């Protein structure tokens, strides 16, 4: 009796995270050695400026999250999705 697939949401998240990391690194390396403008462009999604701070006297908590996305990151995400469905 089969208990379920080994590919679940955790594996998809793992493949996507690996794709983002590898794609970003490769995109930055190509941007340093290439004159292609598509690799030099990036945009930031999330909070900008100073993050919101919650001061509880004992501890201070800062809330902020931002993502920097470039062409290499997008290629890494696509590669992660393709590998997820191939494995």
KEMI-345190 format. One record per residue: x, y, z of N, C-alpha, C, CB in turn; residue number from 0. Coordinates in Angstrom, 3 decimals. Glycine has a CB too. Layout:
! KEMI-345190
(r (X; Y; Z); (X; Y; Z); (X; Y; Z); (X; Y; Z); NUM);
...
***
This chain:
! KEMI-345190
(r (0.835; -1.167; 0.000); (0.000; 0.000; 0.000); (0.891; 1.245; 0.000); (-0.956; -0.010; 1.211); 0);
(r (0.589; 2.145; -0.896); (1.388; 3.359; -1.028); (0.900; 4.416; -0.040); (1.325; 3.899; -2.476); 1);
(r (1.823; 5.004; 0.685); (1.451; 5.965; 1.714); (1.448; 7.405; 1.222); (2.381; 5.840; 2.874); 2);
(r (1.873; 7.641; 0.027); (1.882; 9.007; -0.487); (3.162; 9.284; -1.243); (1.714; 10.012; 0.647); 3);
(r (3.139; 10.357; -1.919); (4.282; 10.742; -2.739); (5.369; 11.351; -1.862); (3.855; 11.735; -3.842); 4);
(r (6.606; 11.146; -2.255); (7.713; 11.754; -1.527); (7.864; 13.222; -1.906); (9.017; 10.996; -1.801); 5);
(r (7.202; 13.640; -2.983); (7.259; 15.033; -3.391); (6.079; 15.769; -2.778); (7.256; 15.167; -4.937); 6);
(r (6.358; 16.600; -1.845); (5.322; 17.385; -1.202); (5.677; 18.859; -1.281); (5.129; 16.950; 0.258); 7);
(r (4.959; 19.664; -0.549); (5.226; 21.100; -0.580); (6.605; 21.458; -0.028); (4.163; 21.834; 0.202); 8);
(r (7.113; 20.657; 0.917); (8.441; 20.934; 1.452); (9.513; 20.744; 0.377); (8.731; 20.028; 2.658); 9);
(r (9.369; 19.702; -0.433); (10.343; 19.468; -1.509); (10.266; 20.570; -2.567); (10.102; 18.089; -2.164); 10);
(r (9.073; 21.035; -2.889); (8.929; 22.135; -3.844); (9.605; 23.383; -3.307); (7.443; 22.415; -4.138); 11);
(r (9.389; 23.688; -2.033); (10.030; 24.845; -1.417); (11.545; 24.703; -1.428); (9.530; 25.031; 0.014); 12);
(r (12.031; 23.511; -1.178); (13.464; 23.258; -1.192); (14.054; 23.462; -2.581); (13.752; 21.849; -0.706); 13);
(r (13.387; 22.941; -3.613); (13.852; 23.131; -4.983); (13.804; 24.605; -5.381); (13.010; 22.295; -5.951); 14);
(r (12.750; 25.312; -4.985); (12.653; 26.735; -5.311); (13.738; 27.545; -4.609); (11.275; 27.271; -4.931); 15);
(r (13.991; 27.251; -3.357); (15.030; 27.956; -2.609); (16.403; 27.711; -3.216); (15.021; 27.524; -1.144); 16);
(r (16.679; 26.460; -3.572); (17.955; 26.151; -4.214); (18.058; 26.853; -5.564); (18.119; 24.632; -4.389); 17);
(r (16.967; 26.892; -6.317); (16.965; 27.573; -7.605); (17.193; 29.066; -7.467); (15.663; 27.323; -8.319); 18);
(r (16.593; 29.674; -6.457); (16.777; 31.110; -6.218); (18.231; 31.408; -5.877); (15.852; 31.599; -5.082); 19);
(r (18.813; 30.620; -4.999); (20.193; 30.862; -4.581); (21.153; 30.668; -5.748); (20.575; 29.931; -3.421); 20);
(r (21.035; 29.546; -6.440); (21.939; 29.262; -7.559); (21.735; 30.277; -8.686); (21.714; 27.825; -8.087); 21);
(r (20.487; 30.590; -9.007); (20.207; 31.547; -10.072); (20.731; 32.934; -9.765); (18.733; 31.615; -10.325); 22);
(r (20.595; 33.381; -8.526); (21.087; 34.698; -8.140); (22.605; 34.760; -8.220); (20.622; 35.049; -6.729); 23);
(r (23.274; 33.726; -7.738); (24.740; 33.704; -7.796); (25.213; 33.698; -9.245); (25.298; 32.472; -7.046); 24);
(r (24.620; 32.861; -10.078); (25.027; 32.802; -11.484); (24.710; 34.118; -12.195); (24.326; 31.630; -12.199); 25);
(r (23.552; 34.712; -11.902); (23.198; 35.998; -12.500); (24.167; 37.099; -12.114); (21.802; 36.390; -12.095); 26);
(r (24.608; 37.129; -10.855); (25.576; 38.138; -10.428); (26.940; 37.916; -11.057); (25.703; 38.138; -8.918); 27);
(r (27.351; 36.664; -11.210); (28.637; 36.377; -11.854); (28.595; 36.790; -13.321); (28.989; 34.875; -11.729); 28);
(r (27.512; 36.457; -14.018); (27.384; 36.841; -15.425); (27.334; 38.361; -15.552); (26.121; 36.206; -16.054); 29);
(r (26.673; 39.055; -14.625); (26.598; 40.514; -14.678); (27.973; 41.149; -14.519); (25.656; 41.035; -13.596); 30);
(r (28.859; 40.520; -13.741); (30.194; 41.071; -13.561); (31.070; 40.907; -14.797); (30.858; 40.418; -12.381); 31);
(r (30.840; 39.862; -15.586); (31.694; 39.585; -16.733); (31.036; 39.874; -18.069); (32.127; 38.167; -16.700); 32);
(r (29.812; 40.364; -18.066); (29.072; 40.555; -19.304); (28.589; 41.999; -19.412); (27.884; 39.580; -19.379); 33);
(r (28.372; 42.425; -20.647); (27.805; 43.748; -20.873); (26.323; 43.676; -21.186); (28.534; 44.446; -21.999); 34);
(r (25.730; 42.503; -21.050); (24.302; 42.336; -21.336); (23.487; 43.099; -20.288); (23.906; 40.821; -21.353); 35);
(r (22.664; 44.050; -20.708); (21.927; 44.861; -19.730); (20.862; 44.088; -18.953); (21.276; 46.012; -20.430); 36);
(r (20.432; 42.950; -19.484); (19.382; 42.191; -18.797); (19.880; 41.629; -17.458); (18.884; 41.046; -19.695); 37);
(r (21.176; 41.372; -17.340); (21.723; 40.837; -16.094); (22.062; 41.942; -15.090); (22.965; 40.009; -16.386); 38);
(r (22.123; 43.191; -15.548); (22.434; 44.299; -14.645); (21.189; 44.883; -13.984); (23.164; 45.387; -15.399); 39);
(r (20.025; 44.588; -14.530); (18.785; 45.111; -13.975); (18.291; 44.212; -12.841); (17.711; 45.234; -15.072); 40);
(r (17.850; 44.831; -11.760); (17.222; 44.097; -10.678); (16.214; 45.011; -10.005); (18.274; 43.576; -9.661); 41);
(r (15.241; 44.429; -9.351); (14.266; 45.236; -8.637); (14.016; 44.630; -7.270); (12.953; 45.349; -9.432); 42);
(r (13.582; 45.486; -6.363); (13.405; 45.096; -4.964); (11.915; 45.095; -4.635); (14.184; 46.056; -4.009); 43);
(r (11.464; 43.999; -4.058); (10.091; 43.874; -3.592); (10.132; 43.792; -2.071); (9.376; 42.618; -4.219); 44);
(r (9.362; 44.598; -1.394); (9.289; 44.517; 0.060); (9.435; 45.873; 0.710); (10.347; 43.586; 0.586); 45);
(r (9.756; 45.874; 1.980); (9.892; 47.115; 2.730); (11.200; 47.790; 2.359); (9.825; 46.853; 4.250); 46);
(r (11.135; 49.087; 2.254); (12.335; 49.858; 1.957); (12.469; 50.959; 2.995); (12.287; 50.451; 0.517); 47);
(r (13.657; 51.399; 3.224); (13.885; 52.383; 4.277); (14.107; 51.677; 5.590); (12.708; 53.363; 4.386); 48);
(r (13.704; 52.318; 6.675); (13.886; 51.712; 7.987); (12.734; 50.753; 8.282); (13.984; 52.799; 9.082); 49);
(r (13.018; 49.615; 8.866); (11.944; 48.663; 9.181); (11.118; 49.138; 10.377); (12.531; 47.268; 9.468); 50);
(r (9.933; 48.598; 10.513); (9.089; 48.888; 11.681); (9.698; 48.210; 12.902); (7.613; 48.404; 11.453); 51);
(r (9.747; 48.920; 14.012); (10.382; 48.409; 15.228); (9.347; 48.330; 16.343); (11.579; 49.309; 15.654); 52);
(r (9.310; 47.181; 17.009); (8.476; 46.983; 18.193); (9.402; 46.938; 19.403); (7.610; 45.669; 18.082); 53);
(r (9.296; 47.950; 20.259); (10.171; 48.051; 21.427); (9.400; 47.590; 22.667); (10.697; 49.515; 21.611); 54);
(r (9.813; 46.442; 23.225); (9.182; 45.888; 24.426); (10.065; 46.041; 25.657); (8.850; 44.418; 24.212); 55);
(r (10.944; 47.007; 25.650); (11.891; 47.353; 26.697); (12.927; 46.249; 26.916); (11.153; 47.636; 27.990); 56);
(r (12.501; 45.031; 27.066); (13.443; 43.927; 27.239); (14.060; 43.544; 25.904); (12.748; 42.713; 27.873); 57);
(r (13.257; 43.582; 24.875); (13.717; 43.168; 23.555); (13.130; 44.106; 22.504); (13.321; 41.692; 23.264); 58);
(r (13.889; 44.369; 21.460); (13.402; 45.140; 20.321); (13.298; 44.195; 19.125); (14.345; 46.360; 20.006); 59);
(r (12.167; 44.252; 18.452); (11.944; 43.405; 17.291); (11.765; 44.311; 16.085); (10.707; 42.470; 17.489); 60);
(r (12.546; 44.058; 15.043); (12.448; 44.837; 13.811); (11.773; 43.975; 12.750); (13.857; 45.322; 13.328); 61);
(r (10.775; 44.532; 12.083); (10.032; 43.833; 11.044); (10.379; 44.432; 9.691); (8.509; 43.908; 11.303); 62);
(r (10.921; 43.617; 8.838); (11.233; 44.070; 7.493); (11.594; 42.878; 6.627); (12.378; 45.097; 7.509); 63);
(r (11.205; 42.934; 5.376); (11.482; 41.846; 4.457); (11.567; 42.421; 3.055); (10.397; 40.735; 4.547); 64);
(r (12.612; 42.072; 2.340); (12.721; 42.525; 0.955); (13.410; 41.446; 0.127); (13.499; 43.868; 0.866); 65);
(r (13.024; 41.386; -1.123); (13.583; 40.448; -2.077); (14.184; 41.239; -3.229); (12.505; 39.446; -2.582); 66);
(r (15.405; 40.897; -3.608); (16.023; 41.483; -4.788); (15.989; 40.430; -5.884); (17.491; 41.967; -4.498); 67);
(r (15.314; 40.760; -6.957); (15.108; 39.801; -8.035); (15.780; 40.314; -9.298); (13.600; 39.553; -8.278); 68);
(r (16.549; 39.431; -9.950); (17.144; 39.752; -11.240); (16.844; 38.618; -12.221); (18.681; 39.981; -11.105); 69);
(r (17.380; 38.728; -13.410); (17.092; 37.744; -14.454); (17.600; 36.353; -14.062); (17.725; 38.181; -15.784); 70);
(r (18.751; 36.284; -13.427); (19.291; 35.002; -12.988); (18.407; 34.341; -11.948); (20.684; 35.185; -12.432); 71);
(r (17.803; 35.133; -11.075); (16.886; 34.597; -10.072); (15.676; 33.958; -10.736); (16.438; 35.700; -9.108); 72);
(r (15.138; 34.633; -11.747); (13.972; 34.091; -12.452); (14.332; 32.784; -13.166); (13.426; 35.123; -13.468); 73);
(r (15.507; 32.730; -13.771); (15.945; 31.488; -14.420); (16.127; 30.371; -13.392); (17.262; 31.718; -15.193); 74);
(r (16.647; 30.705; -12.221); (16.814; 29.718; -11.154); (15.488; 29.174; -10.652); (17.577; 30.324; -10.005); 75);
(r (14.485; 30.031; -10.542); (13.152; 29.586; -10.124); (12.574; 28.623; -11.150); (12.206; 30.792; -9.930); 76);
(r (12.689; 28.979; -12.423); (12.194; 28.089; -13.476); (12.936; 26.754; -13.478); (12.328; 28.762; -14.842); 77);
(r (14.248; 26.798; -13.276); (15.037; 25.573; -13.211); (14.624; 24.714; -12.016); (16.530; 25.907; -13.131); 78);
(r (14.364; 25.343; -10.871); (13.918; 24.611; -9.693); (12.574; 23.931; -9.913); (13.830; 25.543; -8.508); 79);
(r (11.648; 24.623; -10.573); (10.344; 24.024; -10.862); (10.480; 22.859; -11.833); (9.387; 25.075; -11.436); 80);
(r (11.296; 23.044; -12.869); (11.504; 21.955; -13.831); (12.130; 20.733; -13.171); (12.386; 22.429; -14.983); 81);
(r (13.123; 20.955; -12.329); (13.767; 19.828; -11.638); (12.812; 19.149; -10.664); (15.016; 20.306; -10.891); 82);
(r (11.943; 19.913; -10.040); (10.977; 19.345; -9.102); (10.058; 18.357; -9.827); (10.146; 20.467; -8.429); 83);
(r (9.596; 18.724; -11.010); (8.686; 17.837; -11.727); (9.415; 16.701; -12.445); (7.877; 18.632; -12.725); 84);
(r (10.709; 16.831; -12.690); (11.479; 15.767; -13.325); (11.889; 14.687; -12.336); (12.709; 16.342; -13.990); 85);
(r (12.141; 15.072; -11.094); (12.647; 14.121; -10.084); (11.529; 13.295; -9.527); (13.361; 14.849; -8.949); 86);
***
